[in-house]
Amino acid sequence: MIQLKSFKLQTPIYQSPMAGCTNIPFRLIARALGLELAFTEMISSEALVRENNKTRQLLKKIRGDHPLGAQLVGHDPDSMGRAAALVEAMGIDILDLNFGCPVRKITSSGAGSALLQKPDLAKKIFQSVMRHVKKIPVTVKMRTGFTDASGAEALRIAKIAEACGLAAVTVHGRTRAQGYTGKADWKVIGLIKRALKIPVFGNGDIFSPEDAQRMVELTGCDAIAIGRGALGNPWLYQQICDVLEGKKYALPTFEEKKEVVLRHVQLETQYEGEKNGVLQSRKIVSWYFKGCPHVAQFRSQLNRVTTKKELLKLIRHFNEEKSDEKCS
Ligand SMILES: Cc1cc2nc3c(=O)[nH]c(=O)nc-3n(C[C@H](O)[C@H](O)[C@H](O)COP(=O)(O)O)c2cc1C
């Protein structure tokens, strides 16, 4: 169990925020299969304080979607503080600050991973957020550096975060310059873990329960943030919990996989409407069936469906006569 102020995380995992991915349907599916703590995608503090309706929608909570974290991205201490107060008032359970986004549009304004090189501004942001938030824990998620891969930049920011009263730090073992290429450097996660007293979450390249076990052994991190590994594989959360408890884990059968995909598509169309839901589902469905036999032909059919009915039929009939074939 990990204690973050009054918030208790029972499982050593959370789902990393992912723009365009970690929406309500994704979170509901993940929770049904064992995820405890989910996050919304990153939210611009500037847009939130300007009362941007679309941004507020991203923070919408529904029954069963709990505990829920939100993540703010921004560079201005005042807006970050005011946005943090709004997030807390909306009933969010935990607030994360984005110090990792590599996208130029974000870094050119001085936000996301650009903050790794601005310790004075980072401190002002932390202090402002801590002044505005009353109860919920505040955490920060960062990359190892902007271009410097040694971990020195992340370490400096992590120490400032701890001194300002933040509850935990997540480290994605890549620099901004790396984007999503190469391998995540887990050594830097270990370096930061050893330097801090507050919990450290490790992140980067966890695609299997064995990866999670290796990360914990190598870094000593308190818990793990799962990113791309759970796209189309929501069974990963429970598998990791099992492995970390020394238990055997189960793989889903092809039929179980199909059932979950069908449910995911139903939710996606329910929450996004049929047109958008079907478009989004093309991407979601291909996550699930990646590596399955005959998937190339399936994907080309998938990219042509326009209605929910066609989509559900296509999924139901996928590999119908070959359901004993294994997906890799
Ligand atoms: C499509 C996509 C969207 C992402 N959006 C966010 C985001 O909104 N906030 C954030 O902190 N990280 C975001 N990330 C980074 C992930 O949360 C995670 O840190 C990164 O993918 C490394 O973990 P992984 O190797 O397990 O995927 C995003 C990554 C991807 C691929």
The ligand as an SDF file (V2000), in Angstrom:
LIG
                    3D

 31 33  0  0  0  0  0  0  0  0999 V2000
   -0.4020    8.7120  -27.3920 C   0  0  0  0  0  0  0  0  0  0  0  0
    0.3070    9.1200  -26.1190 C   0  0  0  0  0  0  0  0  0  0  0  0
   -0.2340   10.1270  -25.3320 C   0  0  0  0  0  0  0  0  0  0  0  0
    0.4170   10.5110  -24.1510 C   0  0  0  0  0  0  0  0  0  0  0  0
   -0.1320   11.5050  -23.3750 N   0  0  0  0  0  0  0  0  0  0  0  0
    0.4500   11.8330  -22.1990 C   0  0  0  0  0  0  0  0  0  0  0  0
   -0.1390   12.8040  -21.3270 C   0  0  0  0  0  0  0  0  0  0  0  0
   -1.2020   13.3830  -21.6040 O   0  0  0  0  0  0  0  0  0  0  0  0
    0.5120   13.0770  -20.1540 N   0  0  0  0  0  0  0  0  0  0  0  0
    1.6800   12.4290  -19.8030 C   0  0  0  0  0  0  0  0  0  0  0  0
    2.2350   12.7020  -18.7350 O   0  0  0  0  0  0  0  0  0  0  0  0
    2.2390   11.5130  -20.5970 N   0  0  0  0  0  0  0  0  0  0  0  0
    1.6490   11.1930  -21.7660 C   0  0  0  0  0  0  0  0  0  0  0  0
    2.2130   10.2150  -22.5420 N   0  0  0  0  0  0  0  0  0  0  0  0
    3.3780    9.4880  -22.0480 C   0  0  0  0  0  0  0  0  0  0  0  0
    2.9630    8.2190  -21.2980 C   0  0  0  0  0  0  0  0  0  0  0  0
    2.1220    8.5230  -20.2080 O   0  0  0  0  0  0  0  0  0  0  0  0
    4.1860    7.4560  -20.7780 C   0  0  0  0  0  0  0  0  0  0  0  0
    4.9070    8.2870  -19.8990 O   0  0  0  0  0  0  0  0  0  0  0  0
    5.1110    7.0370  -21.9210 C   0  0  0  0  0  0  0  0  0  0  0  0
    4.3700    6.4610  -22.9830 O   0  0  0  0  0  0  0  0  0  0  0  0
    6.1560    6.0290  -21.4220 C   0  0  0  0  0  0  0  0  0  0  0  0
    5.5590    4.9020  -20.8610 O   0  0  0  0  0  0  0  0  0  0  0  0
    5.3620    3.5430  -21.7160 P   0  0  0  0  0  0  0  0  0  0  0  0
    6.7200    3.1960  -22.3050 O   0  0  0  0  0  0  0  0  0  0  0  0
    4.8950    2.5530  -20.6820 O   0  0  0  0  0  0  0  0  0  0  0  0
    4.3910    3.8460  -22.7790 O   0  0  0  0  0  0  0  0  0  0  0  0
    1.6100    9.8560  -23.7360 C   0  0  0  0  0  0  0  0  0  0  0  0
    2.1380    8.8360  -24.5430 C   0  0  0  0  0  0  0  0  0  0  0  0
    1.5120    8.4740  -25.7180 C   0  0  0  0  0  0  0  0  0  0  0  0
    2.1250    7.3680  -26.5600 C   0  0  0  0  0  0  0  0  0  0  0  0
  1  2  1  0
  2  3  1  0
  2 30  2  0
  3  4  2  0
  4  5  1  0
  4 28  1  0
  5  6  2  0
  6  7  1  0
  6 13  1  0
  7  8  2  0
  7  9  1  0
  9 10  1  0
 10 11  2  0
 10 12  1  0
 12 13  2  0
 13 14  1  0
 14 15  1  0
 14 28  1  0
 15 16  1  0
 16 17  1  0
 16 18  1  0
 18 19  1  0
 18 20  1  0
 20 21  1  0
 20 22  1  0
 22 23  1  0
 23 24  1  0
 24 25  2  0
 24 26  1  0
 24 27  1  0
 28 29  2  0
 29 30  1  0
 30 31  1  0
M  END
$$$$
